[in-house]
Amino acid sequence: MSEISDLVKRYPWLPSLKDCYPKIASKGSVEFINEFFSDESYNVLDARILEFFKSALDRIEEFSYYMDDEANIHFYILIRILISLLDNKQITNKIAELYSKIAYRRMKKELNNYSNLLQIYLDLKLDVKYDDDPIIYKRIKIKDQELNEKTNFKIHFVDYLRLAANLKDDYRKLINNPISNGYLFIQPESLNRLIQELVRNKILTLFQIKTEKENLLKNKRLKNIYEIIENIWEKEKDNYQQIEISYSDGKTQKEDFPPCIQEIFKKAGESQNLIHIERLFIVWFLNALKFPEEEIINIFSTLPDFDREKTTYQVRYAMKKGYTPYSCESIKSYDLCFAKKYNDDICLKGYYSRTQEKQIELSQPLMYIRIKQFRKSKEIKASNN
């Protein structure tokens, strides 16, 4: 069993942060920043912070720089100060998403140490009970075999409802879970997923530091990090803009789709299996265009592993998330860019931006449709004159 102070290093969002590390947690933002950046031993955190923001904005779900040391506490506080200074909802959402996923993955490592997990739950003031002997709470029959589902953990239904309030999956509804004497039986993995949502919401709660912004940015190192993040956002924000293209009685033609999407359609049409990234990409792409759910599901109907019920659940889940489709940079990193194969002019050469008065490299597959349709409309007008 770890000491609570060690757990706080791994999970600085725990309430015991204030008790275990009062000299760090009790400081005001300006005092924290000035003291932190005057200590050269923490210089390595500058690169760690910038890499984290870049990973979040690139929608990369891994972060190899995450450490379980005391610097992790400073890392956590710095992130919260920076997103509060930036005050940009899209950046904040991406940071909260990545940080909470890291927390969830880190808690997975505690699954072989239930005492640590119990300490985390109790520190969060959750009414969680642990039994040394696993309790059988459900029997399921698969073919001729009867299997027992059992767990060591149960949580009071009031805490469960509070944690699961923003998660709308049917299987999380109270009525679909076994309860005894007000306590819901739960697997630690499922409880950790609820903790992930709690962490995400904690990050989304910004510090009230608007009045301190000027004083905070007097610190040269903080200002440098702040400006670099703003520059990263300037390059990435086109990938997040809402593109006004939507499905309407076939007006969005599949021939206007970029090569990366065309290739996935081609593979699906030939009943080739699609990898997980391709499946997510096509769902997020078509969902962004407001394609009907049934039409998205039918795309997968030709795949060798197609199961309508399972696919419907997965498509609905992915659509609920409402993620923006992968950027061109991400598509290239996954080796799913087929611009050269299709010899596509827009993908290879980009487009001319009147506002920036220069040629711009395509950064988001959704932009491709708008450019393609704009060029088509110009050709139609020219042919009519």
ROMIDO-788714 format. One record per residue (C-alpha): residue in one letter; x, y, z. Coordinates in steps of 0.05 Angstrom, whole numbers, padded with zeros to 5 digits, always signed. Layout:
aXYZ ...
! end
This chain:
m+00000+00000+00000 s+00026+00069-00019 e+00027+00128+00029 i-00026+00180+00011 s+00031+00229-00003 d+00058+00182-00057 l-00012+00174-00087 v-00019+00250-00090 k+00045+00253-00132 r+00012+00206-00181 y-00057+00238-00175 p-00048+00311-00156 w-00123+00323-00166 l-00136+00286-00100 p-00163+00330-00043 s-00104+00310+00001 l-00059+00353-00042 k-00071+00410+00006 d-00053+00368+00067 c+00007+00331+00039 y+00039+00389+00001 p+00013+00453+00033 k+00074+00494+00013 i+00056+00481-00060 a-00020+00478-00059 s-00033+00537-00012 k+00003+00589-00054 g-00033+00641-00096 s-00023+00636-00172 v+00027+00694-00177 e+00069+00670-00118 f+00068+00598-00144 i+00091+00619-00214 n+00146+00666-00191 e+00174+00615-00141 f+00168+00557-00189 f+00202+00590-00248 s+00258+00617-00204 d+00279+00544-00191 e+00322+00521-00249 s+00315+00449-00229 y+00245+00451-00259 n+00268+00476-00327 v+00251+00408-00357 l+00178+00421-00343 d+00175+00476-00396 a+00184+00425-00452 r+00138+00376-00416 i+00081+00428-00413 l+00089+00448-00486 e+00090+00376-00509 f+00027+00362-00469 f-00011+00420-00501 k+00013+00401-00570 s-00008+00328-00559 a-00077+00351-00535 l-00088+00397-00595 d-00064+00344-00643 r-00114+00295-00612 i-00058+00247-00592 e-00084+00204-00536 e-00016+00184-00508 f+00033+00226-00469 s+00100+00194-00454 y+00126+00252-00412 y+00078+00238-00355 m+00119+00224-00291 d+00101+00201-00221 d+00147+00250-00186 e+00135+00313-00144 a+00143+00354-00208 n+00078+00322-00229 i+00043+00365-00177 h+00073+00428-00207 f+00055+00402-00276 y-00018+00395-00256 i-00022+00465-00225 l+00015+00496-00284 i-00034+00466-00333 r-00093+00493-00295 i-00062+00563-00291 l-00046+00563-00365 i-00115+00542-00389 s-00145+00594-00342 l-00100+00647-00372 l-00115+00625-00444 d-00190+00622-00428 n-00205+00584-00492 k-00261+00532-00487 q-00234+00489-00543 i-00164+00486-00514 t-00192+00473-00444 n-00235+00416-00469 k-00177+00382-00504 i-00131+00390-00444 a-00185+00362-00397 e-00197+00304-00444 l-00124+00284-00449 y-00107+00294-00376 s-00167+00253-00352 k-00149+00197-00400 i-00079+00196-00372 a-00108+00193-00301 y-00152+00134-00322 r-00093+00096-00353 r-00051+00109-00292 m-00105+00082-00246 k-00106+00019-00289 k-00038+00004-00260 e-00069+00003-00191 l-00117-00054-00209 n-00068-00104-00178 n-00066-00062-00114 y-00137-00053-00089 s-00114-00018-00025 n-00087+00040-00067 l-00152+00045-00106 l-00192+00045-00041 q-00149+00102-00014 i-00163+00142-00077 y-00238+00131-00072 l-00240+00148+00002 d-00197+00210-00008 l-00249+00234-00058 k-00300+00225-00001 l-00337+00171-00040 d-00379+00122-00001 v-00344+00060-00027 k-00341-00006+00009 y-00290-00062-00002 d-00300-00136+00013 d-00239-00182+00019 d-00280-00238-00012 p-00308-00220-00081 i-00384-00218-00083 i-00422-00252-00139 y-00473-00201-00163 k-00494-00229-00231 r-00498-00296-00266 i-00496-00296-00341 k-00504-00354-00389 i-00461-00359-00452 k-00480-00418-00494 d-00478-00477-00446 q-00434-00443-00395 e-00457-00404-00334 l-00409-00349-00313 n-00408-00310-00248 e-00392-00236-00248 k-00362-00215-00182 t-00328-00155-00151 n-00297-00131-00086 f-00326-00061-00092 k-00392-00027-00083 i-00411+00046-00083 h-00471+00082-00053 f-00521+00097-00107 v-00521+00173-00091 d-00446+00178-00105 y-00454+00134-00166 l-00509+00179-00195 r-00467+00241-00182 l-00406+00212-00217 a-00446+00184-00276 a-00490+00245-00286 n-00457+00265-00352 l-00448+00195-00380 k-00512+00176-00417 d-00498+00104-00437 d-00557+00058-00422 y-00515+00007-00385 r-00496+00060-00334 k-00568+00074-00315 l-00584+00056-00244 i-00639+00009-00265 n-00589-00033-00305 n-00542-00045-00247 p-00548-00092-00187 i-00560-00056-00121 s-00565-00082-00050 n-00582-00040+00011 g-00568+00024-00027 y-00500+00002-00054 l-00486-00013-00127 f-00438-00069-00143 i-00385-00044-00190 q-00320-00067-00223 p-00260-00023-00205 e-00248-00010-00280 s-00318+00020-00285 l-00309+00061-00222 n-00243+00087-00249 r-00279+00109-00312 l-00326+00150-00269 i-00266+00180-00234 q-00238+00198-00302 e-00301+00240-00314 l-00292+00272-00246 v-00220+00291-00263 r-00243+00319-00331 n-00294+00364-00298 k-00243+00387-00247 i-00196+00410-00303 l-00254+00444-00338 t-00264+00487-00275 l-00219+00547-00289 f-00182+00586-00236 q-00210+00656-00226 i-00146+00693-00244 k-00167+00745-00296 t-00147+00802-00249 e-00079+00770-00241 k-00065+00759-00314 e-00021+00820-00323 n+00022+00803-00262 l+00027+00730-00282 l+00052+00746-00352 k+00107+00790-00324 n+00143+00725-00311 k+00185+00715-00373 r+00185+00639-00373 l+00110+00634-00364 k+00098+00687-00417 n+00143+00648-00465 i+00103+00584-00454 y+00038+00622-00460 e+00058+00654-00527 i+00083+00588-00555 i+00016+00555-00538 e-00021+00613-00571 n+00022+00603-00634 i+00008+00528-00634 w-00067+00544-00629 e-00063+00594-00687 k-00036+00538-00730 e-00086+00487-00705 k-00151+00526-00697 d-00173+00516-00769 n-00179+00442-00751 y-00230+00460-00698 q-00274+00510-00734 q-00345+00491-00749 i-00350+00479-00824 e-00419+00495-00851 i-00429+00433-00893 s-00484+00384-00877 y-00521+00324-00905 s-00586+00344-00939 d-00622+00297-00987 g-00557+00276-01020 k-00532+00347-01033 t-00467+00328-01000 q-00441+00281-01053 k-00390+00228-01036 e-00351+00247-01098 d-00334+00311-01060 f-00300+00272-01005 p-00224+00275-00997 p-00180+00216-01018 c-00171+00191-00946 i-00246+00182-00940 q-00254+00156-01011 e-00203+00102-00996 i-00241+00079-00934 f-00306+00076-00974 k-00270+00036-01028 k-00244-00014-00977 a-00312-00021-00944 g-00345-00031-01013 e-00296-00087-01027 s-00312-00119-00959 q-00242-00108-00934 n-00235-00102-00859 l-00224-00032-00831 i-00175-00018-00775 h-00200+00017-00712 i-00173+00086-00732 e-00208+00082-00800 r-00274+00064-00767 l-00270+00122-00718 f-00248+00171-00773 i-00306+00154-00819 v-00358+00159-00763 w-00331+00226-00737 f-00325+00253-00808 l-00396+00235-00829 n-00424+00255-00762 a-00393+00324-00771 l-00432+00328-00837 k-00496+00307-00800 f-00504+00243-00839 p-00562+00200-00814 e-00543+00148-00763 e-00572+00091-00805 e-00531+00112-00866 i-00467+00112-00825 i-00483+00043-00797 n-00497+00016-00867 i-00427+00034-00890 f-00401-00021-00843 s-00453-00072-00867 t-00406-00100-00920 l-00349-00113-00871 p-00333-00186-00854 d-00342-00175-00779 f-00407-00135-00785 d-00457-00143-00728 r-00514-00093-00734 e-00530-00090-00660 k-00458-00082-00639 t-00443-00032-00695 t-00504+00009-00677 y-00481+00015-00605 q-00409+00033-00626 v-00432+00084-00678 r-00480+00117-00629 y-00426+00120-00576 a-00376+00152-00625 m-00429+00201-00650 k-00447+00222-00579 k-00374+00242-00567 g-00381+00293-00623 y-00306+00295-00637 t-00278+00335-00695 p-00249+00288-00748 y-00174+00276-00748 s-00132+00332-00777 c-00091+00321-00840 e-00028+00318-00797 s-00058+00261-00756 i-00083+00225-00818 k-00012+00227-00846 s+00017+00200-00781 y-00032+00141-00785 d-00010+00129-00857 l-00081+00141-00882 c-00066+00199-00929 f-00076+00179-01003 a-00065+00247-01035 k-00008+00220-01079 k-00045+00157-01098 y-00104+00198-01122 n-00059+00254-01148 d-00107+00302-01115 d-00094+00376-01129 i-00127+00404-01066 c-00090+00356-01020 l-00023+00364-01054 k-00023+00439-01068 g-00072+00467-01017 y-00115+00528-01033 y-00109+00603-01038 s-00135+00642-00978 r-00161+00711-00994 t-00159+00732-00921 q-00086+00711-00912 e-00068+00727-00985 k-00026+00665-00994 q-00030+00591-01011 i-00051+00550-00951 e-00036+00476-00939 l-00099+00435-00926 s-00102+00420-00852 q-00171+00388-00842 p-00207+00337-00888 l-00273+00373-00876 m-00244+00435-00909 y-00233+00394-00971 i-00308+00389-00985 r-00319+00464-00978 i-00261+00478-01026 k-00283+00425-01076 q-00355+00451-01076 f-00332+00523-01082 r-00290+00506-01142 k-00348+00467-01173 s-00395+00526-01165 k-00344+00572-01199 e-00339+00524-01258 i-00415+00521-01264 k-00420+00597-01264 a-00365+00603-01315 s-00398+00552-01362 n-00465+00590-01357 n-00434+00656-01377 
! end
